[in-house]
Amino acid sequence: MEATNADRAVSPTLPPFAGHFDDVFEIPLGLITGNPNQSIAVDVVEPGSVPVRATRKDTVLAEKVFRDEVPWIVVSLVETPDTL
Protein backbone atom coordinates (compact mmCIF):
# COMPACT_ATOMS: atom_id res chain seq x y z
CA MET A 1 0.00 0.00 0.00
CA GLU A 2 2.64 2.50 1.05
CA ALA A 3 6.38 2.79 1.41
CA THR A 4 8.28 5.85 2.54
CA ASN A 5 11.90 6.61 3.31
CA ALA A 6 12.64 5.69 6.92
CA ASP A 7 14.52 8.90 7.73
CA ARG A 8 11.13 10.61 8.05
CA ALA A 9 10.79 8.67 11.29
CA VAL A 10 13.51 10.84 12.87
CA SER A 11 11.03 13.65 13.29
CA PRO A 12 11.02 16.26 16.05
CA THR A 13 7.29 15.56 16.45
CA LEU A 14 7.88 11.94 17.51
CA PRO A 15 7.08 10.00 19.58
CA PRO A 16 3.32 10.29 19.10
CA PHE A 17 1.10 9.94 22.11
CA ALA A 18 0.69 6.18 22.38
CA GLY A 19 -2.43 6.66 24.51
CA HIS A 20 -4.29 7.91 21.44
CA PHE A 21 -3.98 4.58 19.63
CA ASP A 22 -5.11 1.01 20.24
CA ASP A 23 -1.63 -0.30 19.39
CA VAL A 24 1.68 1.04 18.08
CA PHE A 25 4.72 -0.22 16.20
CA GLU A 26 7.86 0.92 17.98
CA ILE A 27 11.14 0.76 16.09
CA PRO A 28 14.36 1.03 18.09
CA LEU A 29 16.07 4.24 16.98
CA GLY A 30 19.33 2.31 16.49
CA LEU A 31 17.78 0.45 13.54
CA ILE A 32 17.17 3.70 11.65
CA THR A 33 20.57 4.51 10.20
CA GLY A 34 19.66 7.24 7.73
CA ASN A 35 20.57 4.90 4.88
CA PRO A 36 18.45 6.00 1.89
CA ASN A 37 17.82 2.31 1.18
CA GLN A 38 15.69 1.97 4.33
CA SER A 39 11.94 2.43 4.13
CA ILE A 40 8.78 1.95 6.11
CA ALA A 41 6.26 -0.20 4.27
CA VAL A 42 2.59 -0.61 5.12
CA ASP A 43 0.76 -3.53 3.54
CA VAL A 44 -2.70 -5.04 3.79
CA VAL A 45 -2.72 -8.85 3.63
CA GLU A 46 -5.09 -11.75 4.07
CA PRO A 47 -4.70 -13.53 7.43
CA GLY A 48 -1.69 -15.83 7.37
CA SER A 49 -0.22 -14.19 4.25
CA VAL A 50 2.99 -12.19 4.01
CA PRO A 51 3.49 -8.97 2.07
CA VAL A 52 5.03 -9.04 -1.37
CA ARG A 53 8.22 -7.03 -1.00
CA ALA A 54 8.85 -4.33 -3.59
CA THR A 55 12.19 -5.73 -4.74
CA ARG A 56 11.83 -9.26 -3.33
CA LYS A 57 15.36 -8.74 -1.99
CA ASP A 58 14.53 -6.48 0.94
CA THR A 59 15.82 -7.30 4.40
CA VAL A 60 13.15 -6.91 7.08
CA LEU A 61 14.74 -5.13 10.04
CA ALA A 62 11.59 -4.88 12.16
CA GLU A 63 7.96 -5.75 11.57
CA LYS A 64 4.60 -5.74 13.29
CA VAL A 65 1.37 -7.36 12.16
CA PHE A 66 -1.89 -5.80 13.35
CA ARG A 67 -4.43 -8.65 13.49
CA ASP A 68 -7.37 -6.81 15.05
CA GLU A 69 -9.44 -6.88 11.87
CA VAL A 70 -9.40 -8.57 8.47
CA PRO A 71 -7.44 -7.81 6.36
CA TRP A 72 -4.35 -7.64 8.55
CA ILE A 73 -2.06 -4.60 8.41
CA VAL A 74 1.69 -5.30 8.23
CA VAL A 75 4.11 -2.45 9.00
CA SER A 76 7.78 -3.15 8.24
CA LEU A 77 11.11 -1.38 8.41
CA VAL A 78 12.97 -2.78 5.41
CA GLU A 79 16.33 -2.21 3.79
CA THR A 80 16.90 -2.73 0.09
CA PRO A 81 20.36 -3.87 -1.11
CA ASP A 82 22.55 -1.14 -2.62
CA THR A 83 22.55 -3.00 -5.93
CA LEU A 84 19.55 -4.71 -7.40
PyMOL Python script that loads the backbone (N, CA, C, O; Angstrom):
from pymol import cmd

cmd.read_pdbstr("""\
ATOM      1  N   MET A   1       0.810  -1.193   0.000  1.00  0.00           N
ATOM      2  CA  MET A   1       0.000   0.000   0.000  1.00  0.00           C
ATOM      3  C   MET A   1       0.854   1.258   0.000  1.00  0.00           C
ATOM      4  O   MET A   1       0.615   2.185  -0.775  1.00  0.00           O
ATOM      5  N   GLU A   2       1.849   1.282   0.873  1.00  0.00           N
ATOM      6  CA  GLU A   2       2.636   2.500   1.047  1.00  0.00           C
ATOM      7  C   GLU A   2       4.048   2.136   1.443  1.00  0.00           C
ATOM      8  O   GLU A   2       4.270   1.179   2.185  1.00  0.00           O
ATOM      9  N   ALA A   3       4.992   2.894   0.952  1.00  0.00           N
ATOM     10  CA  ALA A   3       6.379   2.788   1.405  1.00  0.00           C
ATOM     11  C   ALA A   3       6.948   4.190   1.404  1.00  0.00           C
ATOM     12  O   ALA A   3       6.719   4.957   0.469  1.00  0.00           O
ATOM     13  N   THR A   4       7.681   4.525   2.435  1.00  0.00           N
ATOM     14  CA  THR A   4       8.278   5.848   2.536  1.00  0.00           C
ATOM     15  C   THR A   4       9.667   5.720   3.133  1.00  0.00           C
ATOM     16  O   THR A   4       9.939   4.789   3.891  1.00  0.00           O
ATOM     17  N   ASN A   5      10.543   6.649   2.795  1.00  0.00           N
ATOM     18  CA  ASN A   5      11.896   6.609   3.306  1.00  0.00           C
ATOM     19  C   ASN A   5      11.879   6.664   4.829  1.00  0.00           C
ATOM     20  O   ASN A   5      11.154   7.467   5.417  1.00  0.00           O
ATOM     21  N   ALA A   6      12.665   5.824   5.459  1.00  0.00           N
ATOM     22  CA  ALA A   6      12.637   5.690   6.920  1.00  0.00           C
ATOM     23  C   ALA A   6      13.192   6.900   7.646  1.00  0.00           C
ATOM     24  O   ALA A   6      12.917   7.057   8.835  1.00  0.00           O
ATOM     25  N   ASP A   7      13.960   7.766   6.992  1.00  0.00           N
ATOM     26  CA  ASP A   7      14.520   8.895   7.727  1.00  0.00           C
ATOM     27  C   ASP A   7      13.437   9.875   8.156  1.00  0.00           C
ATOM     28  O   ASP A   7      13.691  10.733   9.002  1.00  0.00           O
ATOM     29  N   ARG A   8      12.240   9.769   7.599  1.00  0.00           N
ATOM     30  CA  ARG A   8      11.135  10.606   8.053  1.00  0.00           C
ATOM     31  C   ARG A   8      10.748  10.267   9.479  1.00  0.00           C
ATOM     32  O   ARG A   8      10.113  11.069  10.163  1.00  0.00           O
ATOM     33  N   ALA A   9      11.128   9.084   9.926  1.00  0.00           N
ATOM     34  CA  ALA A   9      10.792   8.675  11.287  1.00  0.00           C
ATOM     35  C   ALA A   9      11.599   9.438  12.327  1.00  0.00           C
ATOM     36  O   ALA A   9      11.215   9.464  13.496  1.00  0.00           O
ATOM     37  N   VAL A  10      12.701  10.057  11.938  1.00  0.00           N
ATOM     38  CA  VAL A  10      13.513  10.835  12.871  1.00  0.00           C
ATOM     39  C   VAL A  10      12.961  12.257  12.855  1.00  0.00           C
ATOM     40  O   VAL A  10      13.629  13.196  12.423  1.00  0.00           O
ATOM     41  N   SER A  11      11.749  12.391  13.326  1.00  0.00           N
ATOM     42  CA  SER A  11      11.032  13.653  13.289  1.00  0.00           C
ATOM     43  C   SER A  11      11.006  14.279  14.677  1.00  0.00           C
ATOM     44  O   SER A  11      10.897  13.567  15.675  1.00  0.00           O
ATOM     45  N   PRO A  12      11.106  15.611  14.750  1.00  0.00           N
ATOM     46  CA  PRO A  12      11.021  16.255  16.054  1.00  0.00           C
ATOM     47  C   PRO A  12       9.635  16.125  16.680  1.00  0.00           C
ATOM     48  O   PRO A  12       9.468  16.408  17.867  1.00  0.00           O
ATOM     49  N   THR A  13       8.643  15.705  15.906  1.00  0.00           N
ATOM     50  CA  THR A  13       7.292  15.556  16.448  1.00  0.00           C
ATOM     51  C   THR A  13       7.062  14.177  17.048  1.00  0.00           C
ATOM     52  O   THR A  13       5.999  13.930  17.617  1.00  0.00           O
ATOM     53  N   LEU A  14       8.023  13.281  16.936  1.00  0.00           N
ATOM     54  CA  LEU A  14       7.876  11.944  17.510  1.00  0.00           C
ATOM     55  C   LEU A  14       8.453  11.924  18.913  1.00  0.00           C
ATOM     56  O   LEU A  14       9.327  12.746  19.190  1.00  0.00           O
ATOM     57  N   PRO A  15       8.044  11.066  19.806  1.00  0.00           N
ATOM     58  CA  PRO A  15       7.076  10.002  19.583  1.00  0.00           C
ATOM     59  C   PRO A  15       5.654  10.538  19.673  1.00  0.00           C
ATOM     60  O   PRO A  15       5.401  11.521  20.369  1.00  0.00           O
ATOM     61  N   PRO A  16       4.720   9.892  18.967  1.00  0.00           N
ATOM     62  CA  PRO A  16       3.318  10.289  19.105  1.00  0.00           C
ATOM     63  C   PRO A  16       2.813   9.849  20.476  1.00  0.00           C
ATOM     64  O   PRO A  16       3.475   9.084  21.177  1.00  0.00           O
ATOM     65  N   PHE A  17       1.686  10.321  20.832  1.00  0.00           N
ATOM     66  CA  PHE A  17       1.098   9.942  22.108  1.00  0.00           C
ATOM     67  C   PHE A  17       0.461   8.571  21.976  1.00  0.00           C
ATOM     68  O   PHE A  17      -0.618   8.426  21.402  1.00  0.00           O
ATOM     69  N   ALA A  18       1.142   7.566  22.514  1.00  0.00           N
ATOM     70  CA  ALA A  18       0.686   6.182  22.384  1.00  0.00           C
ATOM     71  C   ALA A  18      -0.714   5.990  22.954  1.00  0.00           C
ATOM     72  O   ALA A  18      -1.435   5.098  22.505  1.00  0.00           O
ATOM     73  N   GLY A  19      -1.111   6.781  23.906  1.00  0.00           N
ATOM     74  CA  GLY A  19      -2.429   6.658  24.507  1.00  0.00           C
ATOM     75  C   GLY A  19      -3.566   6.966  23.555  1.00  0.00           C
ATOM     76  O   GLY A  19      -4.721   6.661  23.850  1.00  0.00           O
ATOM     77  N   HIS A  20      -3.254   7.566  22.415  1.00  0.00           N
ATOM     78  CA  HIS A  20      -4.291   7.914  21.440  1.00  0.00           C
ATOM     79  C   HIS A  20      -4.558   6.787  20.450  1.00  0.00           C
ATOM     80  O   HIS A  20      -5.401   6.938  19.566  1.00  0.00           O
ATOM     81  N   PHE A  21      -3.866   5.674  20.578  1.00  0.00           N
ATOM     82  CA  PHE A  21      -3.975   4.580  19.628  1.00  0.00           C
ATOM     83  C   PHE A  21      -4.248   3.274  20.365  1.00  0.00           C
ATOM     84  O   PHE A  21      -3.910   3.126  21.539  1.00  0.00           O
ATOM     85  N   ASP A  22      -4.864   2.330  19.659  1.00  0.00           N
ATOM     86  CA  ASP A  22      -5.108   1.010  20.235  1.00  0.00           C
ATOM     87  C   ASP A  22      -3.817   0.208  20.346  1.00  0.00           C
ATOM     88  O   ASP A  22      -3.659  -0.600  21.261  1.00  0.00           O
ATOM     89  N   ASP A  23      -2.896   0.433  19.413  1.00  0.00           N
ATOM     90  CA  ASP A  23      -1.633  -0.297  19.386  1.00  0.00           C
ATOM     91  C   ASP A  23      -0.636   0.531  18.590  1.00  0.00           C
ATOM     92  O   ASP A  23      -1.036   1.374  17.787  1.00  0.00           O
ATOM     93  N   VAL A  24       0.643   0.307  18.799  1.00  0.00           N
ATOM     94  CA  VAL A  24       1.684   1.041  18.078  1.00  0.00           C
ATOM     95  C   VAL A  24       2.771   0.079  17.630  1.00  0.00           C
ATOM     96  O   VAL A  24       2.891  -1.031  18.148  1.00  0.00           O
ATOM     97  N   PHE A  25       3.553   0.517  16.669  1.00  0.00           N
ATOM     98  CA  PHE A  25       4.725  -0.219  16.203  1.00  0.00           C
ATOM     99  C   PHE A  25       5.931   0.634  16.564  1.00  0.00           C
ATOM    100  O   PHE A  25       6.169   1.678  15.957  1.00  0.00           O
ATOM    101  N   GLU A  26       6.683   0.186  17.550  1.00  0.00           N
ATOM    102  CA  GLU A  26       7.862   0.924  17.983  1.00  0.00           C
ATOM    103  C   GLU A  26       9.098   0.324  17.338  1.00  0.00           C
ATOM    104  O   GLU A  26       9.321  -0.886  17.393  1.00  0.00           O
ATOM    105  N   ILE A  27       9.895   1.182  16.731  1.00  0.00           N
ATOM    106  CA  ILE A  27      11.142   0.762  16.093  1.00  0.00           C
ATOM    107  C   ILE A  27      12.292   1.342  16.909  1.00  0.00           C
ATOM    108  O   ILE A  27      12.350   2.554  17.114  1.00  0.00           O
ATOM    109  N   PRO A  28      13.201   0.503  17.374  1.00  0.00           N
ATOM    110  CA  PRO A  28      14.359   1.032  18.091  1.00  0.00           C
ATOM    111  C   PRO A  28      15.114   2.033  17.205  1.00  0.00           C
ATOM    112  O   PRO A  28      15.414   1.739  16.047  1.00  0.00           O
ATOM    113  N   LEU A  29      15.411   3.189  17.745  1.00  0.00           N
ATOM    114  CA  LEU A  29      16.068   4.245  16.982  1.00  0.00           C
ATOM    115  C   LEU A  29      17.373   3.761  16.354  1.00  0.00           C
ATOM    116  O   LEU A  29      17.748   4.232  15.280  1.00  0.00           O
ATOM    117  N   GLY A  30      18.071   2.829  17.006  1.00  0.00           N
ATOM    118  CA  GLY A  30      19.334   2.312  16.487  1.00  0.00           C
ATOM    119  C   GLY A  30      19.196   1.588  15.153  1.00  0.00           C
ATOM    120  O   GLY A  30      20.174   1.454  14.418  1.00  0.00           O
ATOM    121  N   LEU A  31      17.990   1.120  14.835  1.00  0.00           N
ATOM    122  CA  LEU A  31      17.777   0.449  13.544  1.00  0.00           C
ATOM    123  C   LEU A  31      17.666   1.440  12.387  1.00  0.00           C
ATOM    124  O   LEU A  31      17.886   1.074  11.232  1.00  0.00           O
ATOM    125  N   ILE A  32      17.326   2.687  12.693  1.00  0.00           N
ATOM    126  CA  ILE A  32      17.172   3.698  11.648  1.00  0.00           C
ATOM    127  C   ILE A  32      18.510   4.396  11.480  1.00  0.00           C
ATOM    128  O   ILE A  32      18.906   5.225  12.299  1.00  0.00           O
ATOM    129  N   THR A  33      19.199   4.044  10.400  1.00  0.00           N
ATOM    130  CA  THR A  33      20.571   4.505  10.196  1.00  0.00           C
ATOM    131  C   THR A  33      20.672   5.752   9.327  1.00  0.00           C
ATOM    132  O   THR A  33      21.739   6.361   9.245  1.00  0.00           O
ATOM    133  N   GLY A  34      19.586   6.139   8.683  1.00  0.00           N
ATOM    134  CA  GLY A  34      19.657   7.242   7.732  1.00  0.00           C
ATOM    135  C   GLY A  34      20.036   6.776   6.346  1.00  0.00           C
ATOM    136  O   GLY A  34      20.116   7.584   5.420  1.00  0.00           O
ATOM    137  N   ASN A  35      20.270   5.479   6.186  1.00  0.00           N
ATOM    138  CA  ASN A  35      20.573   4.905   4.883  1.00  0.00           C
ATOM    139  C   ASN A  35      19.373   5.148   3.957  1.00  0.00           C
ATOM    140  O   ASN A  35      18.251   4.790   4.315  1.00  0.00           O
ATOM    141  N   PRO A  36      19.579   5.738   2.794  1.00  0.00           N
ATOM    142  CA  PRO A  36      18.448   5.997   1.893  1.00  0.00           C
ATOM    143  C   PRO A  36      17.787   4.722   1.374  1.00  0.00           C
ATOM    144  O   PRO A  36      16.727   4.783   0.750  1.00  0.00           O
ATOM    145  N   ASN A  37      18.402   3.580   1.625  1.00  0.00           N
ATOM    146  CA  ASN A  37      17.820   2.307   1.183  1.00  0.00           C
ATOM    147  C   ASN A  37      16.837   1.738   2.210  1.00  0.00           C
ATOM    148  O   ASN A  37      16.239   0.688   1.975  1.00  0.00           O
ATOM    149  N   GLN A  38      16.666   2.418   3.337  1.00  0.00           N
ATOM    150  CA  GLN A  38      15.692   1.969   4.326  1.00  0.00           C
ATOM    151  C   GLN A  38      14.346   2.615   4.043  1.00  0.00           C
ATOM    152  O   GLN A  38      14.277   3.764   3.606  1.00  0.00           O
ATOM    153  N   SER A  39      13.272   1.864   4.295  1.00  0.00           N
ATOM    154  CA  SER A  39      11.936   2.432   4.132  1.00  0.00           C
ATOM    155  C   SER A  39      10.973   1.778   5.102  1.00  0.00           C
ATOM    156  O   SER A  39      11.213   0.687   5.618  1.00  0.00           O
ATOM    157  N   ILE A  40       9.886   2.476   5.329  1.00  0.00           N
ATOM    158  CA  ILE A  40       8.775   1.955   6.112  1.00  0.00           C
ATOM    159  C   ILE A  40       7.719   1.542   5.106  1.00  0.00           C
ATOM    160  O   ILE A  40       7.315   2.341   4.262  1.00  0.00           O
ATOM    161  N   ALA A  41       7.272   0.302   5.191  1.00  0.00           N
ATOM    162  CA  ALA A  41       6.263  -0.203   4.271  1.00  0.00           C
ATOM    163  C   ALA A  41       5.016  -0.587   5.059  1.00  0.00           C
ATOM    164  O   ALA A  41       5.105  -1.185   6.131  1.00  0.00           O
ATOM    165  N   VAL A  42       3.865  -0.239   4.519  1.00  0.00           N
ATOM    166  CA  VAL A  42       2.586  -0.605   5.121  1.00  0.00           C
ATOM    167  C   VAL A  42       1.832  -1.421   4.088  1.00  0.00           C
ATOM    168  O   VAL A  42       1.593  -0.958   2.972  1.00  0.00           O
ATOM    169  N   ASP A  43       1.458  -2.634   4.462  1.00  0.00           N
ATOM    170  CA  ASP A  43       0.764  -3.531   3.539  1.00  0.00           C
ATOM    171  C   ASP A  43      -0.509  -4.059   4.187  1.00  0.00           C
ATOM    172  O   ASP A  43      -0.604  -4.162   5.410  1.00  0.00           O
ATOM    173  N   VAL A  44      -1.476  -4.387   3.356  1.00  0.00           N
ATOM    174  CA  VAL A  44      -2.703  -5.043   3.791  1.00  0.00           C
ATOM    175  C   VAL A  44      -2.666  -6.449   3.211  1.00  0.00           C
ATOM    176  O   VAL A  44      -2.495  -6.627   2.005  1.00  0.00           O
ATOM    177  N   VAL A  45      -2.827  -7.458   4.087  1.00  0.00           N
ATOM    178  CA  VAL A  45      -2.719  -8.851   3.634  1.00  0.00           C
ATOM    179  C   VAL A  45      -3.865  -9.688   4.205  1.00  0.00           C
ATOM    180  O   VAL A  45      -4.473  -9.337   5.217  1.00  0.00           O
ATOM    181  N   GLU A  46      -4.137 -10.783   3.538  1.00  0.00           N
ATOM    182  CA  GLU A  46      -5.087 -11.754   4.069  1.00  0.00           C
ATOM    183  C   GLU A  46      -4.453 -12.415   5.286  1.00  0.00           C
ATOM    184  O   GLU A  46      -3.230 -12.546   5.344  1.00  0.00           O
ATOM    185  N   PRO A  47      -5.265 -12.835   6.263  1.00  0.00           N
ATOM    186  CA  PRO A  47      -4.703 -13.525   7.429  1.00  0.00           C
ATOM    187  C   PRO A  47      -3.816 -14.700   7.022  1.00  0.00           C
ATOM    188  O   PRO A  47      -4.184 -15.521   6.181  1.00  0.00           O
ATOM    189  N   GLY A  48      -2.641 -14.756   7.641  1.00  0.00           N
ATOM    190  CA  GLY A  48      -1.693 -15.827   7.367  1.00  0.00           C
ATOM    191  C   GLY A  48      -0.796 -15.578   6.178  1.00  0.00           C
ATOM    192  O   GLY A  48       0.131 -16.351   5.935  1.00  0.00           O
ATOM    193  N   SER A  49      -1.048 -14.508   5.424  1.00  0.00           N
ATOM    194  CA  SER A  49      -0.219 -14.190   4.254  1.00  0.00           C
ATOM    195  C   SER A  49       0.902 -13.244   4.658  1.00  0.00           C
ATOM    196  O   SER A  49       0.859 -12.627   5.722  1.00  0.00           O
ATOM    197  N   VAL A  50       1.897 -13.141   3.801  1.00  0.00           N
ATOM    198  CA  VAL A  50       2.992 -12.195   4.014  1.00  0.00           C
ATOM    199  C   VAL A  50       2.981 -11.184   2.876  1.00  0.00           C
ATOM    200  O   VAL A  50       2.536 -11.500   1.772  1.00  0.00           O
ATOM    201  N   PRO A  51       3.461  -9.983   3.131  1.00  0.00           N
ATOM    202  CA  PRO A  51       3.490  -8.975   2.073  1.00  0.00           C
ATOM    203  C   PRO A  51       4.439  -9.359   0.946  1.00  0.00           C
ATOM    204  O   PRO A  51       5.428 -10.059   1.160  1.00  0.00           O
ATOM    205  N   VAL A  52       4.126  -8.898  -0.239  1.00  0.00           N
ATOM    206  CA  VAL A  52       5.031  -9.044  -1.374  1.00  0.00           C
ATOM    207  C   VAL A  52       5.978  -7.848  -1.309  1.00  0.00           C
ATOM    208  O   VAL A  52       5.545  -6.702  -1.433  1.00  0.00           O
ATOM    209  N   ARG A  53       7.234  -8.109  -1.119  1.00  0.00           N
ATOM    210  CA  ARG A  53       8.222  -7.025  -1.002  1.00  0.00           C
ATOM    211  C   ARG A  53       8.462  -6.387  -2.364  1.00  0.00           C
ATOM    212  O   ARG A  53       8.432  -7.058  -3.396  1.00  0.00           O
ATOM    213  N   ALA A  54       8.701  -5.084  -2.348  1.00  0.00           N
ATOM    214  CA  ALA A  54       8.853  -4.328  -3.592  1.00  0.00           C
ATOM    215  C   ALA A  54       9.943  -4.899  -4.486  1.00  0.00           C
ATOM    216  O   ALA A  54       9.742  -5.029  -5.694  1.00  0.00           O
ATOM    217  N   THR A  55      11.084  -5.239  -3.919  1.00  0.00           N
ATOM    218  CA  THR A  55      12.192  -5.735  -4.741  1.00  0.00           C
ATOM    219  C   THR A  55      12.377  -7.237  -4.607  1.00  0.00           C
ATOM    220  O   THR A  55      13.144  -7.840  -5.358  1.00  0.00           O
ATOM    221  N   ARG A  56      11.685  -7.838  -3.666  1.00  0.00           N
ATOM    222  CA  ARG A  56      11.826  -9.257  -3.331  1.00  0.00           C
ATOM    223  C   ARG A  56      13.227  -9.589  -2.802  1.00  0.00           C
ATOM    224  O   ARG A  56      13.571 -10.757  -2.625  1.00  0.00           O
ATOM    225  N   LYS A  57      14.024  -8.554  -2.556  1.00  0.00           N
ATOM    226  CA  LYS A  57      15.362  -8.744  -1.988  1.00  0.00           C
ATOM    227  C   LYS A  57      15.542  -7.920  -0.724  1.00  0.00           C
ATOM    228  O   LYS A  57      16.646  -7.835  -0.186  1.00  0.00           O
ATOM    229  N   ASP A  58      14.458  -7.312  -0.246  1.00  0.00           N
ATOM    230  CA  ASP A  58      14.530  -6.477   0.942  1.00  0.00           C
ATOM    231  C   ASP A  58      14.834  -7.310   2.182  1.00  0.00           C
ATOM    232  O   ASP A  58      14.406  -8.458   2.300  1.00  0.00           O
ATOM    233  N   THR A  59      15.578  -6.709   3.098  1.00  0.00           N
ATOM    234  CA  THR A  59      15.819  -7.300   4.400  1.00  0.00           C
ATOM    235  C   THR A  59      14.862  -6.642   5.379  1.00  0.00           C
ATOM    236  O   THR A  59      14.841  -5.417   5.496  1.00  0.00           O
ATOM    237  N   VAL A  60      14.071  -7.439   6.083  1.00  0.00           N
ATOM    238  CA  VAL A  60      13.146  -6.906   7.077  1.00  0.00           C
ATOM    239  C   VAL A  60      13.922  -6.709   8.376  1.00  0.00           C
ATOM    240  O   VAL A  60      14.428  -7.667   8.960  1.00  0.00           O
ATOM    241  N   LEU A  61      14.010  -5.450   8.822  1.00  0.00           N
ATOM    242  CA  LEU A  61      14.743  -5.129  10.042  1.00  0.00           C
ATOM    243  C   LEU A  61      13.842  -5.186  11.272  1.00  0.00           C
ATOM    244  O   LEU A  61      14.287  -5.542  12.364  1.00  0.00           O
ATOM    245  N   ALA A  62      12.579  -4.833  11.085  1.00  0.00           N
ATOM    246  CA  ALA A  62      11.588  -4.881  12.165  1.00  0.00           C
ATOM    247  C   ALA A  62      10.217  -4.941  11.506  1.00  0.00           C
ATOM    248  O   ALA A  62      10.012  -4.405  10.417  1.00  0.00           O
ATOM    249  N   GLU A  63       9.281  -5.601  12.183  1.00  0.00           N
ATOM    250  CA  GLU A  63       7.960  -5.754  11.574  1.00  0.00           C
ATOM    251  C   GLU A  63       6.917  -5.984  12.652  1.00  0.00           C
ATOM    252  O   GLU A  63       7.188  -6.597  13.684  1.00  0.00           O
ATOM    253  N   LYS A  64       5.732  -5.488  12.394  1.00  0.00           N
ATOM    254  CA  LYS A  64       4.602  -5.736  13.292  1.00  0.00           C
ATOM    255  C   LYS A  64       3.370  -6.004  12.442  1.00  0.00           C
ATOM    256  O   LYS A  64       3.118  -5.322  11.449  1.00  0.00           O
ATOM    257  N   VAL A  65       2.607  -7.012  12.853  1.00  0.00           N
ATOM    258  CA  VAL A  65       1.367  -7.359  12.164  1.00  0.00           C
ATOM    259  C   VAL A  65       0.212  -7.007  13.094  1.00  0.00           C
ATOM    260  O   VAL A  65       0.146  -7.483  14.227  1.00  0.00           O
ATOM    261  N   PHE A  66      -0.693  -6.170  12.603  1.00  0.00           N
ATOM    262  CA  PHE A  66      -1.891  -5.804  13.348  1.00  0.00           C
ATOM    263  C   PHE A  66      -3.003  -6.743  12.897  1.00  0.00           C
ATOM    264  O   PHE A  66      -3.436  -6.704  11.745  1.00  0.00           O
ATOM    265  N   ARG A  67      -3.458  -7.589  13.821  1.00  0.00           N
ATOM    266  CA  ARG A  67      -4.425  -8.646  13.494  1.00  0.00           C
ATOM    267  C   ARG A  67      -5.813  -8.377  14.067  1.00  0.00           C
ATOM    268  O   ARG A  67      -6.623  -9.297  14.187  1.00  0.00           O
ATOM    269  N   ASP A  68      -6.093  -7.131  14.419  1.00  0.00           N
ATOM    270  CA  ASP A  68      -7.372  -6.808  15.048  1.00  0.00           C
ATOM    271  C   ASP A  68      -8.558  -7.035  14.121  1.00  0.00           C
ATOM    272  O   ASP A  68      -9.629  -7.448  14.566  1.00  0.00           O
ATOM    273  N   GLU A  69      -8.373  -6.774  12.864  1.00  0.00           N
ATOM    274  CA  GLU A  69      -9.438  -6.880  11.869  1.00  0.00           C
ATOM    275  C   GLU A  69      -8.890  -7.584  10.642  1.00  0.00           C
ATOM    276  O   GLU A  69      -7.680  -7.770  10.509  1.00  0.00           O
ATOM    277  N   VAL A  70      -9.782  -7.971   9.751  1.00  0.00           N
ATOM    278  CA  VAL A  70      -9.401  -8.568   8.469  1.00  0.00           C
ATOM    279  C   VAL A  70      -9.709  -7.532   7.404  1.00  0.00           C
ATOM    280  O   VAL A  70     -10.816  -6.993   7.387  1.00  0.00           O
ATOM    281  N   PRO A  71      -8.774  -7.235   6.519  1.00  0.00           N
ATOM    282  CA  PRO A  71      -7.445  -7.813   6.357  1.00  0.00           C
ATOM    283  C   PRO A  71      -6.490  -7.304   7.431  1.00  0.00           C
ATOM    284  O   PRO A  71      -6.737  -6.285   8.075  1.00  0.00           O
ATOM    285  N   TRP A  72      -5.380  -8.049   7.609  1.00  0.00           N
ATOM    286  CA  TRP A  72      -4.353  -7.639   8.546  1.00  0.00           C
ATOM    287  C   TRP A  72      -3.546  -6.482   7.954  1.00  0.00           C
ATOM    288  O   TRP A  72      -3.474  -6.322   6.736  1.00  0.00           O
ATOM    289  N   ILE A  73      -2.949  -5.688   8.823  1.00  0.00           N
ATOM    290  CA  ILE A  73      -2.055  -4.602   8.412  1.00  0.00           C
ATOM    291  C   ILE A  73      -0.653  -4.982   8.858  1.00  0.00           C
ATOM    292  O   ILE A  73      -0.436  -5.289  10.031  1.00  0.00           O
ATOM    293  N   VAL A  74       0.300  -4.963   7.934  1.00  0.00           N
ATOM    294  CA  VAL A  74       1.694  -5.296   8.234  1.00  0.00           C
ATOM    295  C   VAL A  74       2.531  -4.031   8.025  1.00  0.00           C
ATOM    296  O   VAL A  74       2.541  -3.449   6.940  1.00  0.00           O
ATOM    297  N   VAL A  75       3.226  -3.623   9.076  1.00  0.00           N
ATOM    298  CA  VAL A  75       4.113  -2.455   9.003  1.00  0.00           C
ATOM    299  C   VAL A  75       5.535  -2.970   9.179  1.00  0.00           C
ATOM    300  O   VAL A  75       5.831  -3.678  10.141  1.00  0.00           O
ATOM    301  N   SER A  76       6.413  -2.612   8.243  1.00  0.00           N
ATOM    302  CA  SER A  76       7.779  -3.146   8.242  1.00  0.00           C
ATOM    303  C   SER A  76       8.802  -2.041   8.029  1.00  0.00           C
ATOM    304  O   SER A  76       8.580  -1.108   7.257  1.00  0.00           O
ATOM    305  N   LEU A  77       9.919  -2.162   8.723  1.00  0.00           N
ATOM    306  CA  LEU A  77      11.111  -1.384   8.408  1.00  0.00           C
ATOM    307  C   LEU A  77      11.969  -2.301   7.571  1.00  0.00           C
ATOM    308  O   LEU A  77      12.414  -3.345   8.049  1.00  0.00           O
ATOM    309  N   VAL A  78      12.211  -1.922   6.314  1.00  0.00           N
ATOM    310  CA  VAL A  78      12.971  -2.784   5.405  1.00  0.00           C
ATOM    311  C   VAL A  78      14.168  -2.013   4.852  1.00  0.00           C
ATOM    312  O   VAL A  78      14.191  -0.783   4.815  1.00  0.00           O
ATOM    313  N   GLU A  79      15.146  -2.782   4.432  1.00  0.00           N
ATOM    314  CA  GLU A  79      16.331  -2.208   3.785  1.00  0.00           C
ATOM    315  C   GLU A  79      16.556  -2.954   2.480  1.00  0.00           C
ATOM    316  O   GLU A  79      16.622  -4.182   2.443  1.00  0.00           O
ATOM    317  N   THR A  80      16.670  -2.180   1.414  1.00  0.00           N
ATOM    318  CA  THR A  80      16.904  -2.731   0.090  1.00  0.00           C
ATOM    319  C   THR A  80      18.401  -2.759  -0.165  1.00  0.00           C
ATOM    320  O   THR A  80      19.098  -1.816   0.211  1.00  0.00           O
ATOM    321  N   PRO A  81      18.922  -3.814  -0.796  1.00  0.00           N
ATOM    322  CA  PRO A  81      20.355  -3.866  -1.108  1.00  0.00           C
ATOM    323  C   PRO A  81      20.775  -2.663  -1.966  1.00  0.00           C
ATOM    324  O   PRO A  81      19.974  -2.120  -2.726  1.00  0.00           O
ATOM    325  N   ASP A  82      22.038  -2.263  -1.830  1.00  0.00           N
ATOM    326  CA  ASP A  82      22.547  -1.139  -2.620  1.00  0.00           C
ATOM    327  C   ASP A  82      22.464  -1.416  -4.121  1.00  0.00           C
ATOM    328  O   ASP A  82      22.251  -0.498  -4.913  1.00  0.00           O
ATOM    329  N   THR A  83      22.626  -2.647  -4.499  1.00  0.00           N
ATOM    330  CA  THR A  83      22.549  -3.001  -5.926  1.00  0.00           C
ATOM    331  C   THR A  83      21.439  -4.010  -6.128  1.00  0.00           C
ATOM    332  O   THR A  83      21.322  -4.980  -5.380  1.00  0.00           O
ATOM    333  N   LEU A  84      20.647  -3.782  -7.115  1.00  0.00           N
ATOM    334  CA  LEU A  84      19.550  -4.707  -7.401  1.00  0.00           C
ATOM    335  C   LEU A  84      19.792  -5.443  -8.681  1.00  0.00           C
ATOM    336  O   LEU A  84      18.972  -6.268  -9.084  1.00  0.00           O
TER     337      LEU A  84
END
""", "prot")
cmd.dss("prot")
cmd.show_as("cartoon", "prot")
cmd.util.cbc("prot")
cmd.orient("prot")
